[in-house]
Amino acid sequence: MSTATEYVANYAETDSERVSFAWNGKHAKEFIDANQEFRWEVVRHCLEHPDLAPLPLLKALLRADAAWSREAWCAPNHFHHLAQTLLVRGRKSSLDTFADCFSASFDTFGACHQLQLPPVVLSELTSALSQRLAAATKHDHRKKLEATLQLFEKLSTGTASQGWATLPPGTPVSNIQVVWPRWYHRLWHHIKAIFRGKVA
């Protein structure tokens, strides 16, 4: 088995399965993603050495963490850093991947409001996104692009993080109640998972 450093250095898109979301289909305490530990080691290496991270790998990592977020009911603490690295490295070629992952869940949506992009990058992305939005015809795709454009506009005015709060790991909390999804929510997620499997 290669280390994260070796994996990044020798990455080919055929290797993406090793960092993909490998879920056991369960939630809460029984939730397991078999690739999570190694994937997050790879993410750490990519964030520490962004110039060495291949763009296809950054896309694969963000997509895997977005899928993880949908089922884990939270986003990894590094999610916005990873998204930021992808956007800075990939510029407009990363927009579709970012838009999909940004809209993957409420948690990824919230995490991306912490992005900090250089003004020149943000300007380029906003311009490219406006052009893409003008040409988009599919409703779902348009919705994702519109949400992404709204985020970029908030980032440019410095208002994106207003109204959002983050709790770093280890923050002491009290009066916390675990909210379990109602049976029909669990059933709906199960039905969606079956249809995703059939479509694939």
Stockholm file with secondary structure:
# STOCKHOLM 1.0

chainA/1-200         MSTATEYVANYAETDSERVSFAWNGKHAKEFIDANQEFRWEVVRHCLEHPDLAPLPLLKALLRADAAWSREAWCAPNHFHHLAQTLLVRGRKSSLDTFADCFSASFDTFGACHQLQLPPVVLSELTSALSQRLAAATKHDHRKKLEATLQLFEKLSTGTASQGWATLPPGTPVSNIQVVWPRWYHRLWHHIKAIFRGKVA
#=GR chainA/1-200 SS CCCHHHHHHTCCGGGGGGGSCCBCSCCGGGCCBTTHHHHHHHHHHHHHSGGGSCHHHHHHHHHHHHHHHHHHTSCCTTHHHHHHHHHHHHGGGGHHHHHHHHTSCHHHHHHGGGCCCCHHHHHHHHHHHHHHHHHCCSHHHHHHHHHHHHHHHHHHHTCTTTTCCCCCTTCCCCSCCCCCCCHHHHHHHHHHHHHHHHHC
#=GC SS_cons         CCCHHHHHHTCCGGGGGGGSCCBCSCCGGGCCBTTHHHHHHHHHHHHHSGGGSCHHHHHHHHHHHHHHHHHHTSCCTTHHHHHHHHHHHHGGGGHHHHHHHHTSCHHHHHHGGGCCCCHHHHHHHHHHHHHHHHHCCSHHHHHHHHHHHHHHHHHHHTCTTTTCCCCCTTCCCCSCCCCCCCHHHHHHHHHHHHHHHHHC
//
